[in-house]
Amino acid sequence: MRKRDVGDTSNAKIGTVEEACDRYGFGRNKIREIASDAGAVIKLGRSVRINFTILDHYFDSLSGE
C-alpha cells in the first residue's frame, strides 16, 4: 500500500483513522474505540473512515460545552 501525504484535516468532515490520530492525538486503537462510542465510524467495504463532525460534538459534550 502506498503512503499518502496527510494534509491539513482541520476543515475535513471525514477522514481515515490515521488522520483522526493526527488530528486528536490518540493512538489507532483508542481513536477507534472513542469513535465507536460516539457513533462516528463509517465503514466502506474494508475501509474505515471517521466522521470528524460527530467526533468533535462528542468531545464537546464530554467537556461540558
Stockholm file with secondary structure:
# STOCKHOLM 1.0

chainA/1-65         MRKRDVGDTSNAKIGTVEEACDRYGFGRNKIREIASDAGAVIKLGRSVRINFTILDHYFDSLSGE
#=GR chainA/1-65 SS CCCCCCCCCTTCSEEEHHHHHHHHCCCHHHHHHHHHHHTCEEEETTEEEEEHHHHHHHHHHHHTC
#=GC SS_cons        CCCCCCCCCTTCSEEEHHHHHHHHCCCHHHHHHHHHHHTCEEEETTEEEEEHHHHHHHHHHHHTC
//
